[in-house]
Amino acid sequence: MPQPQTPHALPGPLDALLSVPRLLRDPQAFYDAVQADVGVPGKAIRLAFSSFCFLFVYGFVTGWAHSPLQALYSGLKMPILFLTTMLFCLPALYFFSLAVLGTRLGFWQAVTVVLGGIGVTSFLLLGLAPVTLFFVLTSSDQAFFQLLAVAFVAISGYIGLYFLWGGMALVDETRTGAVKRLANWILRAWTLLYGFVGSQMAWRLSPFIGEAGRPAEWVQPSRDNFYVDVIRAVQHVVGVNDSLILPTLVGAVLFGIALAALLALNGAKPRPTPAEPAAPALV
């Protein structure tokens, strides 16, 4: 009688690359495993590895608008941008949650939840890489590429934050009443901090796309900051000269988008799941 064959385990790197799709297919099982502290450091390492690979691909395609060397630089800097920003901001989230809320989460559990959000963001950017490549091959407007990259990162980052908020709610279910509202305010403030630090980090690591007529550069000094660069790119695309009207309008729009995103995230609730026990996640 033939014996049933057991499925072969995937090689380590390939298994790690599938960690984000598994999270997306069954987030409840993933966060239940994190809450139970089952293999959490391994999950964090696999999510960090997959995020690095996905962000490298998107950064490489973005930098290809300038040159192959700039593509290599941007491919390396894109994961550095996201993961380094997390390293700078995560202690603030964990220490405030521990001091103010008395959270029961361990540090590696918080790291894994945040990496889950970054992993979702990087996976979506990987899906947008072919669209970016299409415009790289069919257009040569550097300012347009800059705005396109900012828009894609913002959209993907928002969805990643949705998973981060939902993950925190699922993993730390002991928060109720006033404690839950305070936790939401801490997470909301941390989201703004993460966005501010991330945008400043992106400015310091620029260029990602490069400038026409200049050689490929790893890092170049900038006279302004991220927001001024975005406003100047908008002015170039729409053909408006320097004035206070457009910067004010763009600033108001960015503030409105950030406020609306935070309110939407605050109102987002995890999807209900059946009462049956979930199988342990293999992420």
SERO-4910 file (N, C-alpha, C, O; in steps of 0.05 Angstrom, whole numbers):
BEGIN
 pado doro    nc1    nc2    nc3   cac1   cac2   cac3    cc1    cc2    cc3    oc1    oc2    oc3
  Met    A     17    -24      0      0      0      0     18     25      0     34     28     18
  Pro    A     14     42    -20     32     66    -21     28     84      2      5     89     11
  Gln    A     50     95     12     49    113     35     44    141     24     55    149      4
  Pro    A     27    157     38     23    185     29     48    201     31     63    199     51
  Gln    A     53    217     11     77    233     10     73    259     26     53    272     23
  Thr    A     92    265     41     91    291     56    102    313     38    121    308     23
  Pro    A     90    336     39    100    358     22    128    366     30    134    369     54
  His    A    144    371     10    171    380     15    172    409     24    157    425     14
  Ala    A    189    414     44    191    442     53    206    458     32    224    449     19
  Leu    A    196    483     29    209    501     10    236    510     21    239    512     45
  Pro    A    254    516      3    280    528     12    275    553     28    255    567     24
  Gly    A    293    558     47    290    581     65    284    607     52    264    619     59
  Pro    A    299    617     32    293    643     20    266    643      6    251    663      8
  Leu    A    259    621     -8    233    621    -22    210    620     -2    190    633     -7
  Asp    A    214    605     19    193    605     40    190    632     53    167    640     59
  Ala    A    211    647     56    210    674     67    195    693     49    180    710     58
  Leu    A    199    690     22    186    707      3    156    702      3    141    720     -5
  Leu    A    147    679     12    118    673     13    106    681     39     82    677     43
  Ser    A    121    693     57    110    700     83     89    722     81     68    721     95
  Val    A     92    742     64     73    763     61     47    753     48     25    759     58
  Pro    A     48    737     26     23    726     15      8    709     35    -17    710     35
  Arg    A     22    694     52      8    679     73     -6    698     93    -28    692    101
  Leu    A      8    719    100     -5    739    118    -30    750    105    -50    753    119
  Leu    A    -29    757     80    -52    768     67    -75    749     64    -98    756     65
  Arg    A    -68    723     60    -90    703     57   -104    698     83   -128    693     83
  Asp    A    -90    698    105   -102    691    131    -90    708    153    -74    698    169
  Pro    A    -97    734    154    -85    751    174    -92    743    203    -76    746    221
  Gln    A   -116    732    206   -124    723    233   -106    702    244    -98    704    267
  Ala    A    -99    682    228    -81    661    237    -53    672    243    -41    664    262
  Phe    A    -44    690    226    -18    702    231    -17    717    257      2    713    273
  Tyr    A    -37    734    262    -36    750    287    -42    733    312    -33    740    334
  Asp    A    -58    712    308    -62    694    331    -36    681    339    -30    678    363
  Ala    A    -20    673    319      6    661    325     25    681    338     40    674    356
  Val    A     24    706    330     40    727    342     31    731    371     48    734    389
  Gln    A      5    732    375     -5    736    402      3    713    421      9    717    444
  Ala    A      3    688    410     12    665    426     42    663    428     52    645    441
  Asp    A     57    681    415     86    682    415     98    656    404    116    644    416
  Val    A     87    647    381     95    622    368    115    630    346    106    640    325
  Gly    A    140    624    349    160    628    328    162    657    319    166    663    295
  Val    A    158    676    337    157    704    330    183    715    318    182    728    297
  Pro    A    207    709    330    231    719    317    235    709    289    244    724    271
  Gly    A    228    684    284    231    673    257    212    688    237    220    693    214
  Lys    A    188    694    246    169    709    229    180    736    223    179    745    200
  Ala    A    192    749    243    203    776    238    225    775    218    227    792    200
  Ile    A    243    755    220    266    753    202    256    748    173    266    760    155
  Arg    A    236    730    170    226    725    144    212    749    131    215    754    108
  Leu    A    197    763    148    184    787    138    204    809    130    201    822    110
  Ala    A    225    812    146    246    831    139    260    824    113    265    841     96
  Phe    A    266    798    109    279    789     85    261    794     60    270    805     40
  Ser    A    236    786     62    218    790     39    214    819     33    213    827     10
  Ser    A    211    836     54    208    864     50    232    876     36    229    892     18
  Phe    A    256    868     44    281    877     31    280    870      2    286    887    -15
  Cys    A    274    846     -5    274    837    -33    253    852    -50    259    861    -72
  Phe    A    229    854    -40    208    868    -55    214    898    -59    210    908    -81
  Leu    A    224    910    -38    231    939    -40    255    943    -58    257    963    -72
  Phe    A    273    924    -58    296    926    -77    286    926   -106    296    942   -122
  Val    A    268    909   -112    257    907   -140    244    934   -147    249    944   -169
  Tyr    A    227    944   -130    213    969   -136    233    992   -138    231   1009   -157
  Gly    A    252    994   -120    272   1015   -122    289   1013   -147    296   1033   -159
  Phe    A    296    988   -155    312    984   -179    297    994   -203    309   1008   -220
  Val    A    271    988   -205    255    997   -228    253   1028   -228    255   1040   -249
  Thr    A    250   1039   -204    247   1068   -202    273   1082   -212    272   1101   -227
  Gly    A    296   1072   -203    321   1084   -210    329   1080   -239    346   1094   -250
  Trp    A    317   1060   -252    323   1054   -280    315   1077   -298    324   1079   -321
  Ala    A    297   1095   -288    290   1119   -304    314   1136   -310    314   1151   -329
  His    A    335   1133   -293    359   1149   -298    381   1133   -311    391   1141   -333
  Ser    A    389   1111   -299    411   1095   -309    412   1068   -294    401   1066   -272
  Pro    A    426   1048   -305    429   1023   -290    443   1026   -263    435   1013   -244
  Leu    A    463   1043   -262    477   1047   -236    458   1060   -216    458   1052   -192
  Gln    A    443   1080   -225    424   1092   -206    402   1072   -198    393   1073   -175
  Ala    A    395   1054   -216    376   1033   -209    387   1016   -186    372   1009   -167
  Leu    A    413   1009   -187    425    993   -166    425   1008   -140    419    997   -119
  Tyr    A    433   1034   -141    433   1050   -117    405   1052   -105    401   1048    -81
  Ser    A    385   1057   -121    357   1061   -111    346   1034   -101    331   1034    -81
  Gly    A    354   1012   -114    345    986   -104    356    980    -76    342    968    -60
  Leu    A    380    989    -70    391    985    -43    379   1005    -23    376    998      0
  Lys    A    374   1029    -32    365   1050    -14    336   1047     -6    328   1055     15
  Met    A    319   1035    -24    290   1033    -17    285   1016      8    271   1025     25
  Pro    A    297    992     10    293    977     35    306    991     59    296    989     81
  Ile    A    329   1004     54    342   1018     76    323   1040     87    322   1044    111
  Leu    A    309   1053     69    291   1074     77    269   1063     96    265   1074    117
  Phe    A    256   1042     88    233   1032    104    243   1019    130    232   1024    151
  Leu    A    263   1002    128    272    987    151    286   1004    172    283   1001    196
  Thr    A    302   1024    162    315   1042    180    296   1060    194    299   1066    218
  Thr    A    275   1070    180    255   1086    192    241   1070    214    235   1081    236
  Met    A    235   1045    210    223   1028    230    241   1026    255    232   1028    277
  Leu    A    268   1023    250    286   1020    273    287   1045    289    289   1044    314
  Phe    A    285   1068    277    285   1094    292    258   1098    307    259   1109    329
  Cys    A    236   1089    296    210   1096    307    198   1075    325    182   1081    343
  Leu    A    206   1050    321    193   1028    336    198   1031    367    179   1026    382
  Pro    A    222   1038    376    225   1041    405    205   1060    418    196   1056    440
  Ala    A    199   1082    404    180   1101    415    152   1089    418    140   1092    439
  Leu    A    143   1073    398    117   1060    400    117   1040    423     98   1039    439
  Tyr    A    138   1024    425    138   1003    446    141   1014    474    127   1006    492
  Phe    A    159   1033    477    164   1044    504    139   1059    514    132   1057    538
  Phe    A    126   1075    497    103   1090    505     80   1070    511     65   1074    531
  Ser    A     77   1050    495     56   1030    501     61   1016    527     42   1010    542
  Leu    A     86   1010    533     93    996    557     90   1015    582     79   1006    602
  Ala    A     98   1040    579     97   1058    602     69   1068    607     61   1070    631
  Val    A     54   1075    586     28   1088    590      6   1067    591    -13   1070    607
  Leu    A      8   1046    575    -14   1026    573     -9   1000    588    -27    985    594
  Gly    A     17    996    594     23    970    607     18    947    588      9    926    597
  Thr    A     25    950    563     20    929    543     34    903    551     56    903    562
  Arg    A     21    881    544     32    854    550     49    844    526     61    822    528
  Leu    A     50    859    505     66    850    482     95    851    487    105    869    500
  Gly    A    109    830    478    138    831    479    149    847    456    135    854    437
  Phe    A    175    854    458    186    872    438    186    858    411    180    871    391
  Trp    A    193    832    409    193    818    384    165    816    372    161    816    348
  Gln    A    144    815    389    117    815    379    110    841    365     98    842    344
  Ala    A    118    863    378    113    889    366    129    892    340    118    903    320
  Val    A    154    883    340    170    884    315    156    869    293    155    878    270
  Thr    A    146    845    299    133    829    278    108    841    267    103    840    243
  Val    A     92    854    284     68    867    274     75    891    256     62    894    235
  Val    A     95    906    264    103    929    247    115    919    221    109    930    200
  Leu    A    131    898    222    142    886    198    121    875    180    124    874    156
  Gly    A     99    865    192     77    856    175     65    879    159     59    875    135
  Gly    A     62    903    171     53    926    156     72    934    134     64    940    112
  Ile    A     98    934    140    119    940    120    119    919     98    122    926     75
  Gly    A    115    894    106    115    873     86     92    876     66     95    872     42
  Val    A     69    884     76     46    888     58     52    912     40     46    910     16
  Thr    A     63    933     50     70    956     34     90    948     12     86    955    -11
  Ser    A    111    933     19    131    925     -1    119    906    -21    127    907    -45
  Phe    A    101    889    -13     88    870    -32     71    885    -53     71    878    -76
  Leu    A     57    906    -43     41    922    -62     59    938    -81     52    941   -105
  Leu    A     81    948    -71    100    962    -88    112    944   -109    117    952   -132
  Leu    A    116    919   -101    125    899   -121    105    896   -143    112    893   -167
  Gly    A     79    896   -136     58    894   -156     57    918   -174     48    917   -197
  Leu    A     65    942   -163     64    967   -179     90    970   -195     91    989   -212
  Ala    A    110    954   -191    135    956   -206    131    955   -236    144    970   -251
  Pro    A    115    936   -247    111    936   -276     98    961   -287    105    970   -309
  Val    A     80    973   -271     68    998   -280     89   1020   -281     91   1036   -300
  Thr    A    106   1021   -261    128   1040   -260    147   1036   -284    156   1055   -296
  Leu    A    153   1011   -289    171   1004   -312    159   1013   -338    173   1022   -356
  Phe    A    133   1011   -341    120   1020   -366    125   1050   -370    131   1058   -393
  Phe    A    122   1066   -350    126   1095   -353    156   1101   -356    163   1120   -369
  Val    A    173   1085   -344    202   1089   -348    209   1085   -377    226   1100   -388
  Leu    A    196   1065   -390    203   1059   -418    189   1078   -438    198   1079   -461
  Thr    A    168   1091   -429    152   1107   -448    153   1137   -443    141   1152   -458
  Ser    A    167   1146   -422    168   1175   -416    195   1181   -405    210   1164   -396
  Ser    A    202   1207   -405    228   1216   -396    225   1240   -377    245   1254   -372
  Asp    A    202   1245   -366    197   1267   -349    205   1260   -320    190   1244   -307
  Gln    A    227   1270   -310    237   1263   -284    217   1272   -262    213   1257   -242
  Ala    A    205   1296   -265    187   1305   -244    162   1287   -243    152   1282   -221
  Phe    A    153   1278   -266    130   1259   -266    137   1233   -252    121   1223   -236
  Phe    A    161   1222   -257    170   1198   -243    170   1202   -212    162   1185   -197
  Gln    A    179   1226   -204    181   1232   -176    153   1231   -163    149   1219   -142
  Leu    A    134   1245   -176    106   1245   -165     94   1218   -166     79   1210   -148
  Leu    A     99   1202   -187     88   1175   -190     99   1158   -167     83   1143   -155
  Ala    A    125   1160   -161    136   1143   -139    124   1151   -112    118   1134    -96
  Val    A    121   1177   -108    110   1187    -83     81   1177    -80     73   1168    -58
  Ala    A     65   1178   -101     38   1169   -100     36   1139    -95     20   1130    -78
  Phe    A     53   1123   -108     52   1094   -105     60   1086    -76     48   1069    -64
  Val    A     81   1099    -66     90   1093    -39     69   1102    -19     65   1088      1
  Ala    A     56   1124    -23     35   1134     -5     11   1114     -4      1   1108     17
  Ile    A      2   1106    -27    -21   1087    -29    -14   1061    -15    -29   1050      1
  Ser    A      9   1050    -22     18   1024    -11     23   1027     19     16   1009     34
  Gly    A     34   1049     27     40   1053     56     14   1055     72     13   1046     95
  Tyr    A     -7   1068     60    -32   1070     74    -44   1042     79    -54   1037    101
  Ile    A    -44   1025     59    -55    998     62    -38    982     82    -49    967     98
  Gly    A    -11    986     82      5    973    102     -1    982    130     -1    966    148
  Leu    A     -7   1008    133    -15   1018    160    -42   1006    169    -46   1002    192
  Tyr    A    -59   1002    150    -85    989    156    -80    962    169    -93    955    189
  Phe    A    -62    946    158    -55    920    169    -41    923    196    -45    907    214
  Leu    A    -24    944    199    -11    948    224    -31    955    246    -29    943    268
  Trp    A    -50    972    241    -70    979    261    -87    955    268    -92    949    291
  Gly    A    -96    941    247   -112    917    252    -97    896    267   -108    882    285
  Gly    A    -71    893    261    -54    874    275    -51    881    304    -52    863    321
  Met    A    -46    906    310    -44    914    338    -69    908    354    -69    900    377
  Ala    A    -93    913    341   -118    908    354   -122    878    359   -134    871    380
  Leu    A   -114    862    341   -118    833    344    -98    820    363   -105    802    378
  Val    A    -73    830    363    -53    818    380    -56    826    409    -52    810    427
  Asp    A    -63    852    414    -66    862    441    -96    866    447   -105    889    447
  Glu    A   -111    845    451   -140    846    454   -149    854    482   -173    856    487
  Thr    A   -130    857    500   -137    864    528   -145    893    531   -156    901    552
  Arg    A   -141    909    510   -148    937    513   -177    941    509   -189    932    490
  Thr    A   -190    955    529   -218    960    527   -223    988    538   -207    999    553
  Gly    A   -246   1000    529   -254   1025    540   -234   1048    536   -224   1052    514
  Ala    A   -229   1062    558   -211   1085    557   -183   1077    549   -169   1092    536
  Val    A   -174   1054    558   -147   1045    551   -145   1041    521   -124   1047    509
  Lys    A   -166   1030    508   -165   1026    479   -165   1053    465   -150   1056    445
  Arg    A   -180   1072    474   -179   1099    461   -152   1111    464   -142   1124    445
  Leu    A   -140   1109    488   -113   1120    492    -93   1106    473    -75   1118    462
  Ala    A    -96   1079    471    -78   1064    453    -81   1073    424    -61   1075    410
  Asn    A   -105   1079    416   -109   1089    389    -96   1116    385    -85   1122    363
  Trp    A    -97   1133    405    -84   1159    402    -53   1156    401    -40   1170    386
  Ile    A    -43   1138    417    -13   1133    416     -6   1123    388     14   1131    377
  Leu    A    -21   1104    378    -15   1093    352    -19   1114    330     -4   1114    310
  Arg    A    -38   1131    333    -42   1153    313    -19   1172    313     -9   1180    292
  Ala    A    -10   1179    337     14   1197    339     38   1184    328     55   1197    314
  Trp    A     42   1158    333     65   1144    322     64   1142    292     84   1143    279
  Thr    A     40   1139    281     37   1139    251     47   1165    239     61   1165    219
  Leu    A     39   1187    251     49   1213    242     79   1215    245     93   1225    227
  Leu    A     90   1206    267    119   1206    271    133   1189    251    153   1197    240
  Tyr    A    122   1166    245    134   1148    225    134   1161    197    154   1160    183
  Gly    A    112   1174    190    111   1187    164    130   1210    162    143   1214    142
  Phe    A    133   1226    184    151   1249    184    180   1239    182    196   1250    166
  Val    A    187   1220    199    215   1209    199    221   1196    172    243   1199    161
  Gly    A    201   1181    161    205   1168    135    210   1188    113    227   1184     96
  Ser    A    194   1210    112    198   1229     91    225   1243     94    238   1249     73
  Gln    A    233   1249    118    259   1261    122    282   1242    114    302   1250    103
  Met    A    278   1216    121    298   1196    113    300   1194     83    322   1191     72
  Ala    A    277   1195     69    277   1194     40    292   1218     29    306   1215      9
  Trp    A    289   1241     41    303   1265     31    333   1262     35    349   1269     17
  Arg    A    341   1250     58    370   1247     63    382   1226     45    406   1227     39
  Leu    A    366   1206     36    377   1185     19    374   1191    -10    382   1175    -27
  Ser    A    362   1214    -17    358   1221    -45    385   1224    -59    405   1231    -46
  Pro    A    386   1220    -85    364   1215   -103    357   1186   -107    374   1168   -105
  Phe    A    331   1181   -110    322   1154   -118    318   1152   -148    322   1130   -160
  Ile    A    310   1173   -160    306   1173   -189    329   1186   -204    336   1177   -226
  Gly    A    342   1206   -192    364   1219   -205    355   1242   -222    331   1244   -229
  Glu    A    373   1259   -230    368   1282   -246    381   1279   -273    403   1270   -276
  Ala    A    366   1288   -294    377   1286   -321    401   1304   -323    402   1326   -313
  Gly    A    422   1295   -337    446   1310   -340    466   1307   -318    488   1318   -319
  Arg    A    459   1293   -296    477   1289   -274    484   1259   -272    468   1242   -279
  Pro    A    508   1253   -263    515   1224   -261    500   1211   -238    488   1225   -221
  Ala    A    499   1185   -239    486   1170   -217    500   1176   -191    525   1176   -189
  Glu    A    485   1179   -170    496   1186   -144    483   1169   -122    459   1162   -124
  Trp    A    499   1162   -103    488   1147    -80    472   1165    -62    448   1159    -57
  Val    A    483   1187    -54    469   1207    -38    480   1234    -47    504   1238    -50
  Gln    A    462   1253    -50    471   1280    -57    459   1300    -37    437   1296    -27
  Pro    A    474   1321    -30    463   1341    -12    439   1355    -25    439   1360    -49
  Ser    A    419   1362     -8    395   1376    -18    392   1402     -4    398   1404     20
  Arg    A    383   1422    -18    380   1449     -7    354   1451     10    353   1467     29
  Asp    A    334   1435      5    309   1438     18    302   1412     33    319   1400     45
  Asn    A    276   1405     33    268   1380     46    249   1365     27    243   1374      5
  Phe    A    239   1343     37    222   1326     21    197   1341     10    190   1338    -13
  Tyr    A    184   1356     28    159   1369     20    164   1391     -1    148   1395    -19
  Val    A    186   1406      2    193   1426    -18    199   1413    -45    191   1423    -66
  Asp    A    213   1390    -44    218   1376    -69    193   1367    -83    190   1369   -108
  Val    A    173   1357    -68    148   1349    -79    133   1373    -91    122   1371   -113
  Ile    A    133   1395    -77    119   1419    -87    132   1429   -113    118   1436   -132
  Arg    A    158   1428   -114    172   1437   -139    166   1417   -162    164   1426   -185
  Ala    A    164   1391   -156    157   1372   -177    129   1378   -187    124   1376   -212
  Val    A    110   1384   -170     83   1391   -178     83   1416   -195     70   1418   -216
  Gln    A     99   1436   -187    101   1461   -203    112   1455   -231    102   1467   -250
  His    A    131   1437   -232    142   1431   -259    122   1416   -276    120   1422   -300
  Val    A    108   1398   -264     89   1382   -280     66   1399   -290     58   1397   -314
  Val    A     55   1417   -273     32   1433   -281     40   1459   -295     23   1474   -305
  Gly    A     66   1465   -295     76   1489   -309     70   1515   -294     65   1535   -307
  Val    A     71   1514   -268     66   1538   -252     92   1549   -241    109   1534   -231
  Asn    A     96   1575   -242    120   1587   -232    119   1588   -201     99   1583   -189
  Asp    A    142   1594   -189    144   1595   -160    124   1616   -149    124   1639   -158
  Ser    A    108   1608   -130     89   1626   -117     80   1613    -91     86   1589    -86
  Leu    A     67   1628    -74     58   1617    -49     32   1602    -51     24   1588    -33
  Ile    A     17   1606    -73     -9   1594    -76     -7   1563    -77    -20   1549    -63
  Leu    A     10   1554    -96     12   1525    -99     23   1511    -75     12   1490    -67
  Pro    A     45   1521    -62     54   1507    -38     33   1506    -16     30   1485     -3
  Thr    A     18   1528    -13     -3   1528      7    -25   1507      1    -34   1493     18
  Leu    A    -32   1506    -25    -53   1487    -34    -43   1459    -30    -58   1442    -20
  Val    A    -19   1453    -39     -8   1426    -36     -6   1418     -6    -12   1396      1
  Gly    A      3   1437     10      5   1431     39    -22   1425     51    -24   1407     67
  Ala    A    -42   1440     43    -69   1436     54    -79   1408     45    -92   1394     60
  Val    A    -74   1401     20    -83   1375      9    -69   1353     24    -82   1333     32
  Leu    A    -43   1355     28    -28   1334     42    -38   1331     71    -40   1308     81
  Phe    A    -43   1353     84    -53   1352    111    -81   1339    112    -87   1323    130
  Gly    A    -98   1347     93   -125   1335     92   -124   1305     87   -139   1290     99
  Ile    A   -106   1296     69   -103   1268     63    -93   1253     88   -104   1232     94
  Ala    A    -73   1264    102    -63   1251    126    -85   1249    147    -88   1229    160
  Leu    A   -100   1271    151   -122   1271    171   -143   1250    164   -152   1235    181
  Ala    A   -151   1250    139   -172   1231    130   -162   1202    133   -177   1184    141
  Ala    A   -137   1198    127   -126   1171    129   -125   1162    158   -132   1139    164
  Leu    A   -118   1180    177   -117   1172    205   -145   1167    216   -149   1148    231
  Leu    A   -165   1183    208   -192   1178    216   -203   1152    206   -217   1137    220
  Ala    A   -196   1146    181   -205   1121    169   -192   1097    183   -205   1077    188
  Leu    A   -166   1099    189   -152   1078    203   -164   1074    231   -166   1051    240
  Asn    A   -170   1096    244   -181   1094    271   -208   1080    271   -215   1066    290
  Gly    A   -223   1083    249   -249   1071    248   -249   1043    236   -269   1029    237
  Ala    A   -226   1035    226   -224   1008    214   -224    987    236   -211    990    257
  Lys    A   -239    966    231   -242    944    251   -233    918    237   -238    914    214
  Pro    A   -221    900    253   -214    874    241   -238    859    231   -260    862    243
  Arg    A   -235    844    210   -256    828    199   -264    806    218   -246    792    228
  Pro    A   -290    801    222   -297    778    239   -290    752    227   -290    749    202
  Thr    A   -283    733    243   -275    707    233   -291    686    247   -302    691    269
  Pro    A   -294    662    235   -309    641    248   -297    633    275   -274    639    281
  Ala    A   -314    620    290   -305    613    318   -287    589    319   -274    584    340
  Glu    A   -284    574    297   -267    550    297   -238    559    303   -229    580    294
  Pro    A   -223    542    316   -195    549    321   -179    549    295   -183    532    278
  Ala    A   -163    569    293   -147    573    268   -122    555    270   -111    551    291
  Ala    A   -114    545    246    -89    529    245    -66    547    249    -67    570    241
  Pro    A    -44    537    261    -20    554    265    -10    564    239     -9    549    219
  Ala    A     -2    590    238      8    602    213     36    591    208     52    586    226
  Leu    A     42    588    182     68    578    174     86    600    165    107    595    153
  Val    A     79    625    171     95    647    162    121    648    177    138    665    173
***
